[in-house]
Amino acid sequence: MKPIRATNRRLSLGALALCFCAALPTLAGAQQAATSSKLNVEGNKKLLSEAKINPDSAAAIAVAKLPGTSASTAKIERSGKSLVYSVSLLKAGSKDIDRVWVDANTGTVMRTKHYSGVSGRVRHAHQAHEAKEAAQGKS
């Protein structure tokens, strides 16, 4: 019986290691996309000093929640007693926009909202324009 348990344990550890190694490129890509984007952050700058999570990390969390998107802007604000980042996400080839609210102290996703139709197109155009201006201004 002992050799069987040892074999099962080795298989379990091997499977765990394989899953971890498979997830690393995805996590690294999300982090790299967030840190290289130089995200435009709106809102009260004093609130940024109160946040435990920086805007780039909030953007990485939002992008991980909705893969295939990229963060265009973020806004820090109070929502009740919580301090949150509202991150706007754009998807290539789509005229829709998604917004993800990330708790600025814990990093948990509080909610998401998808905007489509006329509202989505208007929001998408606005966010794409702001992202383009931010990229030109910071390069």
Phi, psi and omega in degrees: 000323183299318179298327179294315179297318179296320178295315179298320180295317179296320178296318180296316178294322178295318179295319178297316179297320179296316179298317180296315180294325179290330182277338183303313180299323179294313180295317180295320179295318178295318180293318181295319179298320181289319184282334181272351186277343183051067185298134175280120183248126178257164176111180182293120182294336177296326179295328178299324180288338179276340184285140177273340181248134180280163183300325179295322177292320177298320178295319179297321178295316180296317180295323177295329179290324180233081182302149180090004180248170173223144182282133178256314179214165174220152177228133177258135183202168174268137174233095188069236178268353183267149173259123187228152168260131171257109186256126177267131183241135176249148177240129181301136178081005181235149176258009178269169177221147176241147175235135180235130177260121183243128177297126185284351179253328183250338182083007179278146177281120183275320176192167176226156176214136179253129177249126179226184181067210182298316180300317179295317180295318179295312179297319180298314180299317180296312182293321179295320178296314179297319179295321179294318178296319179296320180293321180289323182287332184259357182267000000 
